[in-house]
């Protein structure tokens, strides 16, 4: 039986394609609401932080058992350009992020209406709502829990540092000489294990709170469902005429800073670099590819339409007696 | 004459698109692993982008869209025009199953990358490894088919 595709049917297919584009964006909107309810976030009231580093001590003590224990001597790396990253002899470093220091206090001296003032704030993983470190890890060695905590699996991580590369704040830190790569091709693939704040997922699983929050004498941090934390953050920001960081950065994070000083000012004043993340505005790094995913919905329709169109043209030619 | 038995030769253009797409999608797929910089490939002038994970990720999606269009075009073409006169060969069936698996695991990974879509770690590991394994198998079978002259379809 001859199938004839009418102009009307082509229009219908066009409308179907347009609907597919629209529908492909719906999950993102719905997902945002779901995440706000499911994920835990922390609120960091910068105005309360006195820089005492009690949180740094608590973090080190609480997570000591999770820190890497490298085997030495390290395997010879091939090619030689692959650098060993060894922090095992510098475990006491606490002014930046390292595999043995998952939280540090960042300091900024800024000019305020009351004169020069030192602002201090705890810095660690932001625990993005849609974390590129987890989503783009090629091995599934980075995990995002349902409650929004993102963490590294030290038993599976090969230390390729892609997570650090794609992290807008370059948070994960590598320790050579530990992890699975030692059992596979230690010289040719991998280079250790990546480490970062796991927001004390084990303590939270047992009904506790992260060590840094518990130890803080000034109650700088609060933890709770993201929706509630955002509500509190906006209230706090309004009360101090302050500013918020982390709500929209990289599409939204689960670490919300509220500061009386603009974050642009803080970003200029802090010491930034390796292991010292900045406070600049961060676009949603995953959004471009996720937007392109709409093309993946349309592509099969385009393919089908192309074949049907060819079929229709051929039938038309055949019916008119044109053998070409 | 039954319209379904009219053979239409699509020419080499779509085959060229298919081969280029296969090359780009494989290259950008392997670029998801941090190996191209380590092994100096990204140092070759013009190939620095292979070490840009967001760029290769985007290009991988783009190539996947083209591949999907080509695959669905071929499926529809076969069903509409070739089904009565041609059958799918054994190597064609093997490639079709592998390609389906590749597209399925790829689609799941695309969904995973949206905010709010949570997959367990074992599920993510399974998707990653199946995707890589099926790529290797598909390319191996495709190479074998190319060398031994096996076609996707043959006349009944």
Boltz contact constraints between the chains, C-beta under 6 A:
constraints:
  - contact:
      token1: [A, 2]
      token2: [B, 3]
      max_distance: 6.0
  - contact:
      token1: [A, 27]
      token2: [B, 114]
      max_distance: 6.0
  - contact:
      token1: [A, 31]
      token2: [B, 115]
      max_distance: 6.0
  - contact:
      token1: [A, 31]
      token2: [B, 116]
      max_distance: 6.0
  - contact:
      token1: [A, 34]
      token2: [B, 116]
      max_distance: 6.0
  - contact:
      token1: [A, 35]
      token2: [B, 116]
      max_distance: 6.0
  - contact:
      token1: [A, 82]
      token2: [B, 38]
      max_distance: 6.0
  - contact:
      token1: [A, 129]
      token2: [B, 115]
      max_distance: 6.0
  - contact:
      token1: [A, 130]
      token2: [B, 115]
      max_distance: 6.0
  - contact:
      token1: [A, 135]
      token2: [B, 113]
      max_distance: 6.0
  - contact:
      token1: [A, 138]
      token2: [B, 32]
      max_distance: 6.0
  - contact:
      token1: [A, 138]
      token2: [B, 33]
      max_distance: 6.0
  - contact:
      token1: [A, 140]
      token2: [B, 121]
      max_distance: 6.0
  - contact:
      token1: [A, 140]
      token2: [B, 124]
      max_distance: 6.0
  - contact:
      token1: [A, 140]
      token2: [B, 125]
      max_distance: 6.0
  - contact:
      token1: [A, 140]
      token2: [B, 128]
      max_distance: 6.0
  - contact:
      token1: [A, 143]
      token2: [B, 121]
      max_distance: 6.0
  - contact:
      token1: [A, 146]
      token2: [B, 118]
      max_distance: 6.0
  - contact:
      token1: [A, 160]
      token2: [B, 34]
      max_distance: 6.0
  - contact:
      token1: [A, 162]
      token2: [B, 34]
      max_distance: 6.0
  - contact:
      token1: [A, 165]
      token2: [B, 53]
      max_distance: 6.0
  - contact:
      token1: [A, 166]
      token2: [B, 53]
      max_distance: 6.0
  - contact:
      token1: [A, 288]
      token2: [B, 58]
      max_distance: 6.0
  - contact:
      token1: [A, 289]
      token2: [B, 57]
      max_distance: 6.0
  - contact:
      token1: [A, 289]
      token2: [B, 58]
      max_distance: 6.0
  - contact:
      token1: [A, 289]
      token2: [B, 61]
      max_distance: 6.0
  - contact:
      token1: [A, 290]
      token2: [B, 114]
      max_distance: 6.0
  - contact:
      token1: [A, 292]
      token2: [B, 61]
      max_distance: 6.0
  - contact:
      token1: [A, 293]
      token2: [B, 110]
      max_distance: 6.0
  - contact:
      token1: [A, 295]
      token2: [B, 65]
      max_distance: 6.0
  - contact:
      token1: [A, 296]
      token2: [B, 65]
      max_distance: 6.0
  - contact:
      token1: [A, 299]
      token2: [B, 65]
      max_distance: 6.0
  - contact:
      token1: [A, 299]
      token2: [B, 68]
      max_distance: 6.0
  - contact:
      token1: [A, 299]
      token2: [B, 69]
      max_distance: 6.0
  - contact:
      token1: [A, 300]
      token2: [B, 68]
      max_distance: 6.0
  - contact:
      token1: [A, 300]
      token2: [B, 72]
      max_distance: 6.0
  - contact:
      token1: [A, 302]
      token2: [B, 69]
      max_distance: 6.0
  - contact:
      token1: [A, 303]
      token2: [B, 69]
      max_distance: 6.0
  - contact:
      token1: [A, 303]
      token2: [B, 72]
      max_distance: 6.0
  - contact:
      token1: [A, 303]
      token2: [B, 73]
      max_distance: 6.0
  - contact:
      token1: [A, 304]
      token2: [B, 72]
      max_distance: 6.0
  - contact:
      token1: [A, 304]
      token2: [B, 76]
      max_distance: 6.0
  - contact:
      token1: [A, 306]
      token2: [B, 73]
      max_distance: 6.0
  - contact:
      token1: [A, 307]
      token2: [B, 73]
      max_distance: 6.0
  - contact:
      token1: [A, 307]
      token2: [B, 76]
      max_distance: 6.0
  - contact:
      token1: [A, 307]
      token2: [B, 77]
      max_distance: 6.0
  - contact:
      token1: [A, 311]
      token2: [B, 80]
      max_distance: 6.0
  - contact:
      token1: [A, 314]
      token2: [B, 8]
      max_distance: 6.0
  - contact:
      token1: [A, 315]
      token2: [B, 3]
      max_distance: 6.0
